[in-house]
Amino acid sequence: MLLSVSSFTSCLSDPGCVVFQLLGGLSMAMVLFLIASGLSLIFGVLRIVNFAHGSMYMMGAFTAYWLVSRFAGTPGHFWIALVLAPLVVALIGGAVEVVLLRHIYRRSHFHQFLLTFGLILIIADVMRMSFGGEFKSISRPDLLSGSVSVMGRPFPEYNFFLIVVALAVALGMWLVLQRTRLGRTIRAAASDREMTSALGVNVPLLFTMVFALGAGLGGLAGALDAGRGVAISPTMDVQIILLAFIVVVVGGLGSFGGSLLGALIIAEVTTFGILLLPQFALAFVFVIMAVVLLLRPWGLLGKPLEE
């Protein structure tokens, strides 16, 4: 423990180490943001807490792995997987919404929990039967296999790419939600679905599109994280969905900006927490969540839910 504290204080006294840790936390934050934004979007519009959202992340990683293996030897096979994996997960998410979730929107949150928790178990078993229980991995694309010197320390080029892609997605999502007719319709449905339906909007179709979009964001996070070198396994959804829920609790459930802010806070706390006391890194995250719940139960950028 004393060695960890010594390493932490030594890092804080070195600007290069601080910047390196901040960038590492930022790359982690971008993955968490993609997952949490999809989770928050689904809740904000459909008013359903999708506990199976981590499974969308896992399916994205496994789909990317399968596509990379399938097109191995084909020029640009990683990029093919990065584009197709989120689309596949989005289609699966849309089918799940139509077949299962559409029938429980007006049920209690307990019924929603049971159904989405059941989906977690089913999807994990399907992935295990399809790919086995051992860890899988994807190599970084040759174009991004190197590193960039950051104040004397090598930082992976792929992590910079991940950060840029996630920020581009964040900007694109904001523009869609705030500057397009579809975005205005989505926000209207989130505020009052009955009135939106009375105005002639096909609300069930809109809900399917929103759920598919949220699932696709989770799938994109999984595909990007797989390229970063994370171990791909049928249990990878558990920890990530826990962190994603903490992100939306801290940032504000249903708030797009809150997802980004919450992801930045949780990722940086985790990164520096691992450096300070590795065995208590997750505890620091829960402390942050507890403080936010005490001071602002609806999150930093969220709004109190109307009864």
C-alpha positions in Angstrom: 0.0 0.0 0.0 2.8 2.4 0.9 4.4 1.6 -2.5 1.2 2.5 -4.3 0.9 5.8 -2.4 4.5 6.5 -3.2 3.9 5.8 -6.9 0.9 8.1 -6.9 2.6 11.0 -5.3 5.6 10.5 -7.6 3.2 10.6 -10.6 1.6 13.8 -9.4 4.9 15.5 -9.2 5.6 14.5 -12.9 3.6 16.5 -15.4 4.3 13.9 -18.1 2.9 11.1 -15.9 -0.2 13.2 -15.1 -0.9 13.9 -18.7 -0.4 10.2 -19.6 -2.8 9.1 -17.0 -5.4 11.7 -18.0 -5.2 10.5 -21.6 -5.6 6.9 -20.5 -8.6 7.9 -18.5 -10.0 9.8 -21.4 -9.8 6.8 -23.7 -11.7 4.7 -21.1 -14.2 7.5 -20.6 -15.0 7.5 -24.3 -16.0 3.8 -24.2 -18.1 4.4 -21.1 -19.7 7.4 -22.7 -20.8 5.4 -25.8 -22.4 2.8 -23.6 -23.9 5.2 -21.1 -25.3 7.5 -23.8 -27.1 4.6 -25.4 -28.4 3.5 -22.1 -29.5 7.0 -21.1 -31.1 7.6 -24.5 -33.2 4.5 -24.2 -34.4 5.4 -20.7 -35.0 9.0 -21.7 -37.4 8.1 -24.5 -38.7 4.7 -23.7 -38.6 5.1 -19.9 -37.2 1.6 -19.5 -34.0 0.7 -17.7 -32.3 -1.8 -20.0 -30.1 -4.0 -17.8 -29.2 -6.0 -20.9 -27.4 -3.0 -22.4 -24.0 -4.4 -21.4 -24.9 -7.4 -23.5 -25.1 -5.1 -26.6 -21.5 -4.0 -25.8 -20.5 -7.7 -25.6 -22.2 -8.6 -28.8 -20.4 -5.7 -30.5 -17.1 -7.1 -29.4 -17.9 -10.7 -30.4 -19.3 -9.6 -33.7 -16.2 -7.5 -34.4 -14.1 -10.6 -33.5 -16.1 -12.8 -35.8 -15.9 -10.4 -38.7 -12.2 -9.8 -38.3 -11.7 -13.6 -38.3 -14.1 -14.1 -41.2 -12.4 -11.4 -43.4 -8.8 -12.1 -42.3 -6.5 -11.4 -45.2 -8.9 -9.0 -46.7 -7.5 -5.4 -46.9 -9.2 -3.3 -44.3 -10.8 -6.2 -42.5 -10.7 -4.4 -39.2 -12.5 -1.4 -40.6 -15.1 -3.6 -42.1 -15.8 -5.1 -38.7 -15.8 -1.7 -37.0 -18.6 -0.5 -39.4 -20.7 -3.7 -39.6 -20.6 -4.7 -35.9 -22.6 -1.8 -34.6 -25.1 -2.2 -37.5 -25.6 -5.9 -36.6 -26.1 -5.1 -32.9 -28.5 -2.3 -33.8 -30.6 -4.7 -35.9 -30.6 -7.2 -33.1 -31.6 -4.5 -30.7 -34.5 -3.4 -32.9 -35.7 -7.0 -33.1 -35.5 -7.3 -29.3 -37.6 -4.2 -28.9 -40.3 -5.3 -31.3 -40.6 -8.9 -30.1 -40.1 -8.4 -26.3 -39.8 -5.0 -24.8 -42.7 -3.4 -26.7 -45.1 -5.4 -24.6 -43.8 -4.3 -21.2 -43.6 -0.5 -21.4 -46.6 0.0 -19.2 -45.6 -2.8 -16.8 -43.8 -2.1 -13.5 -40.0 -1.6 -13.4 -39.8 -5.0 -11.7 -41.2 -6.7 -14.8 -38.8 -4.7 -16.9 -35.9 -5.8 -14.7 -36.9 -9.5 -14.9 -37.1 -9.4 -18.7 -33.9 -7.5 -19.3 -32.0 -9.6 -16.7 -33.2 -12.7 -18.5 -31.8 -11.3 -21.7 -28.4 -11.0 -20.1 -28.4 -14.7 -19.2 -29.7 -15.7 -22.7 -27.3 -13.6 -24.6 -24.3 -14.7 -22.5 -25.2 -18.3 -23.1 -25.6 -17.7 -26.8 -22.1 -16.1 -27.0 -20.6 -18.9 -24.9 -22.1 -21.6 -27.2 -21.1 -19.7 -30.3 -17.6 -18.7 -29.4 -16.6 -20.8 -26.3 -15.7 -19.6 -22.9 -12.1 -18.8 -23.4 -10.8 -15.2 -23.9 -10.6 -13.8 -27.4 -8.8 -10.8 -28.7 -8.4 -8.6 -31.8 -5.1 -7.1 -33.0 -5.0 -3.4 -33.6 -5.1 -2.4 -37.3 -1.7 -1.9 -38.9 -2.5 1.8 -39.5 -2.9 2.4 -35.8 -0.5 -0.2 -34.3 2.2 2.4 -33.3 2.4 4.9 -30.5 2.8 8.6 -30.1 5.3 10.2 -27.7 3.4 12.2 -25.0 5.9 14.1 -22.9 8.4 11.3 -23.3 5.9 8.4 -22.8 4.5 6.2 -25.6 0.7 6.5 -25.9 -1.0 4.1 -28.3 -2.2 5.7 -31.6 -5.3 3.5 -31.4 -6.4 5.2 -28.2 -6.2 8.6 -29.9 -8.3 7.2 -32.7 -10.9 5.9 -30.1 -11.1 9.3 -28.5 -11.6 11.1 -31.8 -14.3 8.6 -33.0 -16.2 8.8 -29.7 -16.1 12.6 -29.7 -17.3 12.7 -33.3 -20.2 10.4 -32.4 -21.0 12.7 -29.4 -21.1 15.7 -31.7 -23.1 13.9 -34.3 -25.6 12.7 -31.7 -26.0 16.2 -30.3 -26.6 17.7 -33.8 -29.2 15.0 -34.6 -31.0 15.5 -31.3 -30.9 19.3 -31.2 -30.8 20.4 -34.9 -33.0 17.9 -36.8 -36.7 17.2 -37.1 -36.0 13.6 -36.0 -34.3 14.9 -32.9 -37.2 17.2 -32.1 -39.6 14.3 -32.5 -37.5 12.1 -30.2 -37.4 14.8 -27.6 -41.2 15.3 -27.9 -41.8 11.6 -27.5 -39.6 11.6 -24.4 -41.7 14.5 -22.9 -45.2 13.3 -23.8 -45.6 10.1 -25.9 -49.4 10.4 -26.0 -49.4 13.9 -27.4 -46.7 13.0 -29.9 -48.8 10.0 -31.0 -51.9 12.3 -31.3 -49.9 14.5 -33.7 -49.5 11.7 -36.1 -46.1 10.3 -35.2 -45.7 6.6 -35.4 -44.5 6.2 -31.8 -43.9 2.4 -31.8 -41.6 2.8 -34.9 -39.8 5.7 -33.2 -39.3 3.7 -30.1 -37.8 0.8 -32.2 -35.5 3.3 -33.9 -34.3 4.8 -30.6 -33.7 1.4 -29.0 -31.8 0.2 -32.1 -29.7 3.4 -32.0 -28.9 2.9 -28.3 -28.0 -0.7 -28.9 -25.8 0.3 -31.9 -23.9 2.8 -29.6 -23.3 -0.1 -27.2 -22.2 -2.3 -30.1 -19.8 0.4 -31.4 -18.3 0.7 -27.9 -17.7 -3.1 -27.9 -16.1 -3.1 -31.3 -13.8 -0.1 -30.5 -12.9 -1.6 -27.1 -12.1 -5.0 -28.8 -9.7 -3.2 -31.1 -8.0 -1.6 -28.1 -7.0 -5.1 -26.9 -9.6 -5.8 -24.2 -10.2 -9.5 -23.5 -13.4 -10.6 -25.2 -15.4 -13.1 -23.2 -19.1 -14.0 -22.3 -18.6 -12.3 -18.9 -17.3 -8.9 -20.2 -20.7 -7.3 -20.0 -21.0 -7.5 -16.2 -18.4 -5.0 -15.1 -19.0 -2.6 -18.0 -22.7 -2.3 -17.3 -22.0 -1.7 -13.6 -19.7 1.2 -14.6 -22.2 2.4 -17.2 -25.0 2.6 -14.6 -22.7 4.5 -12.2 -22.0 6.9 -15.1 -25.7 7.6 -15.8 -26.4 8.0 -12.0 -23.6 10.5 -11.6 -24.3 12.4 -14.9 -28.1 12.1 -14.8 -30.2 9.4 -16.3 -31.7 10.6 -19.5 -29.2 13.4 -20.0 -26.9 13.1 -23.0 -24.4 15.7 -21.7 -24.6 14.0 -18.3 -23.4 10.8 -19.8 -20.3 12.5 -21.2 -19.6 14.3 -17.9 -20.2 11.2 -15.8 -18.0 9.1 -18.0 -15.1 11.6 -17.7 -15.5 11.7 -13.9 -15.7 8.0 -13.4 -13.0 7.1 -15.8 -10.5 9.5 -14.4 -11.3 8.5 -10.8 -10.8 4.9 -11.8 -7.5 5.6 -13.6 -6.0 7.5 -10.7 -7.6 5.3 -8.1 -5.8 2.3 -9.7 -2.5 4.2 -9.4 -3.2 5.1 -5.8 -4.8 2.0 -4.3 -5.5 -0.7 -6.9 -7.5 -2.8 -4.6 -9.9 0.0 -3.7 -10.2 1.6 -7.1 -13.8 0.6 -7.6 -14.6 1.8 -4.1 -13.6 5.3 -5.0 -16.2 5.2 -7.9 -18.9 4.1 -5.5 -18.0 6.9 -3.1 -18.4 9.4 -6.0 -21.8 7.9 -6.8 -22.9 8.0 -3.2 -22.0 11.7 -2.8 -23.9 12.6 -6.0 -26.9 10.7 -4.8 -26.9 12.5 -1.5 -26.5 16.0 -3.0 -28.3 15.6 -6.4 -30.3 12.3 -6.5 -31.2 13.0 -10.2 -27.5 13.4 -11.2 -25.3 16.4 -12.0 -27.0 17.3 -15.3 -30.2 15.4 -14.9 -33.6 16.6 -14.0 -36.1 15.2 -11.3 -38.4 12.7 -13.0 -42.1 13.8 -13.1 -44.5 11.5 -11.5 
